[in-house]
Amino acid sequence: MASIELDKVLDKAWADKSVPDILAAPVSALKGVSDRDGELLKEAFGVTTVRELAELKYVRWAQALTAVDTAVR
């Protein structure tokens, strides 16, 4: 089972929200992602929520490549 310290990855305003609320939140709910970053993600990939970012095929491809690299080391 995966776990994460929400206060370390979320903007303070989102750290006490439920996971469904966080997944529906704008990507700027993630710590270090600005509103402008969110606008750019929307323009480039049509991503507006944390869930959409997680499901973005390019993110999944990068995660798969990282897993392969880790496995062969």
Secondary structure by P-SEA (a helix, b strand, c coil): ccccccccccccccccccaaaaaaccccccccccaaaaaaaaaccccccaaaaaacaaaaaaaaaaaaaaaac
